[in-house]
Every structure is written in structure tokens, then in C-alpha cells.
Amino acid sequence: MDSSGKTVSDLETLKAIAHPLRMGLLAALREHGPATASELGRRLGESSGSASYHLRQLERYGFVADDDAKQSRRERRWKAVHRQTDFRTEGFGSDVAAQALMRAATGHSVDYLMENVGDYLRGGLAPEWEPVLGINDWLLRLTPEDAAELMDRIQGLLADFASRESDSPDARPVAWHVLALPRRPQ
């Protein structure tokens, strides 16, 4: 899987990914690895036909591809192409449809964030994970240029760590949620 990510900066690609099932399919492939439409349908409570249709739409826009390493003669196996999706909104301006799609995509991302926070709060982590994980909420006064530089640096660090993922039995998926939300003047 490419750790560089997929940037969504045009309306057609945004339409392709902003569907809740498509975002769920992509998230499942990223977290659990390659799967068939049937496997993904069972995981997400959808029919294999519905999962298959939405996977083909994701393929059309470069989010998923065939998993050539484990292809079956009976069923097509899919894999996520990129490790993360980056939504860039600057090109959408005042397009009402694009804004609605961005709200939908953002809402799905926030739902995923809340699911991960809920899992964290329910506990049950191995003791070695307790001191290293948690939540930070920095509030910084930055210019747009400073915020862009900081986001680039954070993305660079995440890409660096993604490129050296561990095969250790102690390794487990860790969801990193990066939000940069400017506050409105009050």
C-alpha cells in the first residue's frame, strides 16, 4: 500500500469517495487488508453485490485495486491503494454540492474518530500501551502558512512511520487522527 496517500481535490473524486459505504469499504481494506466483496459485505452488513458495485466505483477513482498477490479464480480480491486520504477543499469555493459532500465525508471521518475514542475509553489495552497513547488538544495561534507547514511536517512524520511498519507480534494498528480546525474569531 502506498503511504503517500490519495488527495481529493476535485468534485468528481469527492463524489466517488463521500459515500458512507465507500468510505467504510476503504477503511476496512486499510485496516484488515485485502478482501473479496463478499467478505467486505459481511463485515459491513451489506450484500456482496452492493459492496462489489461500490468497490468498482472506488477502483475507477484510484482508491482500490485488484490484489494480485492473492487473487482467486472465483472471486476478485481488492486492496486499498493508499494508506490515507487527504481532502483539499480550496478548489471547491462556494459550490453548494461540493460543500455538502465535504460535510458528508467529514461526518464519516468524525464518526470513525468517535468509534476509536469509544474503544479507547472502554479500556482493555495491554499495559504497555497505556502510557504511550492518548489525546492531545493543542490550541496554537498560526497563520495559514504556518498551519500548512505544520500539517506537512505531521504528514511527513506519519508517512515515515508508515514506511517502516513493524511485523512484530506486539505491533497493532494505531489510529492517528490529525485535525487542523481554525477557530472563528469571537
Secondary structure as UniProt FT lines:
FT   TURN            3..4
FT   STRAND          6..8
FT   HELIX           11..17
FT   HELIX           20..32
FT   STRAND          35..36
FT   HELIX           37..44
FT   HELIX           48..60
FT   TURN            61..62
FT   STRAND          64..66
FT   HELIX           68..70
FT   STRAND          77..80
FT   STRAND          85..87
FT   TURN            90..94
FT   HELIX           96..122
FT   TURN            127..132
FT   HELIX           144..162
FT   TURN            163..164
FT   TURN            169..170
//
